[in-house]
Amino acid sequence: MIQGWFQSNECYNDYKDYLSFFIFNNYFAVNRRRLRNLVNKSDNRICADCGAPDPRWASWNIGVFICLKCCDVHRSLGTHISKVLSVTLDEWSNEQIDAMSEVGGNSAANAIYEAYIPEGFSKPDPDAGIEERKRFIRSKYELQEFMKSSLRISTGKSSPSFKSIFSSKFTDSFRIRPTDDEDGMVEFIGLLKVTVVKGTNLAIRDMMTSDPYVVLTLGQQTIQTAVIPSNLNPVWDEDLMLSVPNNYGPLKLEVYDHDMFSADDIMGEALIDIQPLISAAMAYGDPEMFGNMQIGKWLKSDDNALIEDSIINIIDGKVKQDIQLKLQNVECGELHLEVEWLPLDQ
């Protein structure tokens, strides 16, 4: 009836045009808001390549915000290396903003693309000349000279997007929660691959069961497992990656019950001392030079959540640690983890 009224009054086409215009503008308004939220992150307020303040350009396939001077160099590399957009002048698609979000910010990208800047090869400052910028940016993105060798890819004819190099779980591990005193630069010494194996006899937080998931926090990084519905003995077997900063502290573990209509309930927590693992790994150097052997131990005590001593082994050329935890500040629950140390120079 309404459509007939529109047609009889010759207004229906005008109405469709207005509706299309409204949807179109709302789409771009949402994207602009998402982009603005990314730009306002503390580590995105300086150029990823030279540190100039207030960058207004971005390489969306790499996932970094850059200044105008560095933008010119990115353009010279070609779109098979870097695809550049203006933060203020261009309209961004969902795909482009999703690609930027997937990386998590300039600090996360630089933790990979600038993992090893060799001695004598300095990063350009905001006043650097064009040749210095070209040399650094080409080495960083096109030649990938500062990346961990196992993560380098051949650019070929396709764009070497950050998302194509790493899974979403991996890039999640480099997302940095902004803080008031953060300077935007974080130095990493390695990676932790944490396999959340399973939970046992977890606490009930719903009527008869819980919907548990695990949250890991290291420094300013937070990553979580999937939610397993209605299960007090969940099996995740899920790998989570965390980058380890130079001034690392304990790895914090929390278990939550997912709720649809209220805040998630805590189901226990524990602190994991990662120093024994890292110290043992660094003491032995390249683990591929050794056979399977025990190289360290994190001892059970009244001050930690261990159920039993946690043994650190070299297994098939990898440094691994098996951890059994009794969750703290909760009536019941245990968690089984496997942790692997991945040095940046591996």
N, C-alpha and C positions, 0 to 999 in steps of 0.2 A: 504493500500500500504506500509506504513512504517513498519507495523507488518510483512508483507510478506518479505520485504527487510531484516529485522532482522533474520527471520527464514531461508531465503535462504543463509544468511551469517553466520549462526550458532552463532549469537550474541544475539538473542532475550532473551535466558535464562540468559545470563550474564547481560543484561540490566535490567531484572526483579530483579535479585539478587542485583544489584547496587541500584535500586530504593527502594527496601525493606530496604537495609542497610541505605540509606539516610533518609528514613522516621523514621526508628527505632532510629537513632542517633539524629534526630531533635526533636523527642518526648522527649527523655531524656534531651536534651539541654534546652528545654523549662522548663521542671520540675526543673532542677538544678537552672535555673535563678529564678524561682518562690520561690524555697526554700531559695536561697541566699538572696532574698529581705526580707523574713520573719526573717532570722537570723540577718540581719542588723538592724532590728528595735531596738530602744534603750532599751526597756524593755526585749528583748530577748537576750541581751548581758551579762546577768548574770543568773546563775542557778535559776530556779523557786523555788527550795527547800532549798538551802543553801546560795545563793548569790555569789557563785564562779564565777569569770569572764570567758568570752569566752567559754560558754558551747558548746560542739560538739556532743551532743546526744539529742534525743527527744523521748518523749512518744507521738506518733502520735494520739492515740485514746483519750488521755486526752487533748492534745494540748499544752504541755509545753516543753521548751528546758531545758535540765539538764546537769550537769557535769558528768564526768566518775564515780566518787565515788557514786553519787546519782543514776546513771544509774544501777550500780550493785544492789542496793536495789530494784529499780523498777523491774529488772529481777527476783529477788527473790520472788516478789509478785505473779508472774505468768501472762501469757498473757491474762487471763480473767480479770485482773485488769489493767495492763499496757503493751502496745506493743511498744517496744523500737527499734529505728533505729539510725544508725550513720548518722550525717549530711554530713560527708565527704566520708565515705566508702560504704554506701549502695545506691542503686538506688531506688528512690521513685516513687510511682505510683500517678496518678492524684487523686485517692481517698484519699490517705494518706496526700497529700499536701492540698487538699480541706478541710480535717478534721482539719488540723492545722490552715488554714486560717479562718475557721468558728469560731474558738475560739477568735482569734484576738491578741494573745500575752500572755506572762507570767503574766503581770499585770491584764489582764482581767480574766484569769483563777484563779489567787490567790485571786481576789476579791470575788470569790465564794468559792473556796476550803479552804481559810484561813479567812473566814468572822468572825469567832469567835475563836481566839486562847486564851484559858483560862489562867487566871493569874497563874504563876508558870510553864507554859508549853511554853518554849522558842523555837524559830525556830533555827535549827542548823546553825553554821557559817561554812565557807569553810574548817576550820581545825577540824571540829567535828569528833568524832570517829564513827565507824560503828554502834555501838549499839544505839547511840543517833540519827543517821540518820534513822535507821530502825524504831525506836519508832515513830519518827515524821512522816515519809513518810507513814507508815502503818496507823497511825491515820488520816492522811490527805486524803488519797485516798481510802484505803480499808475500813476503818471503817467510814470515812466521818464525823469525830467528830467535825470538825471545820465549817461545812456547816450549812446553815439555815435548820432547821429540815424538812421543807416542801419540800425541794429540794433533800433530800437524796433518793437514790434508792437502791434497793437490787441488788447486783452484780450478784448473781446467776452464770450461766454459760456464760453469755454474757459480753462483754466489756462495762464498764461504761463510754462510750465516752461522752465528753462534749456536742457534737452535739445531742446525744440521750437524754440528760437531758433537754436541752433548745432548743427552736425554734430559727431559724436564726435571727428573729427580736430581741429576747432577747439577744443573744450573740453579735449582732451588737452594742447593747447599751454599751458594755464594751470595745469596741475598742478604743484605745488611740492614738491620733495623736502625733507622737514623736516631742519633742521640744529640743532645745539645752541644757536647764538646767534641763531636767527631770531626776530624779534619779531612775526611774523604779518602784517605790513603791507608790501606791495610797491607802489611807484609805477611805473606804466608810461607810456612816452612814445609808443608806437606798436606796430605789428605787422610781422612779417616773414612774407611768404608765400614759402616755399621750394619750388620745383618740382624734385624730384629726377628729372632727365630720364633718364639712362642711365649705365651703367658700361661700360668697355671694357677688355678684356684683364685681367680681375681675377685675383687669385692663386688657385691650386688649393689647397684645403684638405681635400678628400676624395680618393678614389682617382684620379678623372680630372677632377673638376669641383668646384663649390662651390654652396652654397645661400645667396646673399648677401642681406643687408638693410642699410639705412643708418640710423644713429642720429645725431640732431642734439641738441646740448646747448648751451643758452644760460643762463648763470647757474645757477639751480636747476631749470630746466625741461629735460625730456628727452622726445623724441618720435621715433618710428621709422617706417620704411616697412614695407610687406609683404615677406615672404620670397619670393624667386623661386627655385624649385628648379632645380638642375642647369643653371646658366647662368653662364658667365664673361663674357658680354656682355649683361647684363640691361637691359631697358627698363622703367622704372617709370612715368614720366610721372605721378608722384604728388605732390599738393600737401600740404605740411605747414605749419602755422601756429605761430608762436612769438611771444609777447609780449616786448617789449623793455623792460627796466627802465631807470630813469633812469641808473643806474651800470653800464651794459652793458660787457661785455668782448667778446672774439672769439667767434665761433660755432664750436663744435667739431664736427667731422664724423668719424665712425668707420664703417667697413664691417666687418661680421661675417659669418661662415659659420655658419648655423644647424645645430646638432647635436641629435639627439633624445635621446641618452643620455649626453652629456657637456657640459662648458662650451663655449659658442660660441667659435670661433677668430677672432682679429682678422685682418682682411684689409687693413689700412691705415687711415691717419687723415690729417687735415689741419685747420689752423686757418684760419678765414675772417675777415678784418678787415672788419667791417661799418661802420666809421666813415666811409670815403669815401662809401658809399651814403647814410647818414643825413645827413651834412654837406651833400652835394649837394642832397638832397631838401629839407632845411630852408632852404638858401640860396635856392632858387627858389620856395618856398612852394607855392601851388596849381598843380599841374602841368597842370590843365585849361586854364589861361590861355595855355599855350604850344603851339606845334606840335611835331612830332617833331624832336628834336634831342639831341645829346650834351651832358651836363652834368657829367660827371666821369669819373674813371678810377682803378682800383686797379692800380698798376704791378707787373709781374713783377720779382722780385728773388731773390737767393740765400737770402733769409730767409723766403720764403713758398713755397706749393705751386702757384702759378700756372704753367700751361703757356704762357700768353700774357697780355698786358695785358687786364684785365677792364674793359669799357666800361660806363658808366652812362648810360642814355638816358631821355628822356621819349618814351614810345610810346603814342599814343592816350590822352593824359591821365594816364598812369601812369608812375611812376618804376621802372625795371627795370634789372637788371644780369645779364649773361651771364657765367658763371664756368666755366672749364675747369681742373680740378685734376689734378695728378699725386699720387697717394696716397703718403704718407710712411711710412717704417719698414716697408716691404714690398718684395718683389722686383719687383712690377709692378702696374699698374692705374691707370686714369684715371676721373674722374667728371665729369659735365656737370650743372650746376645752373643754374636761372634764379631770381633773387631779386627780389621786388617789395616796396617800402616802402609801408606803409599807415598814415598818421598817424591818431591817434585822433580828430582833428577833421575828418576827411574826410567 
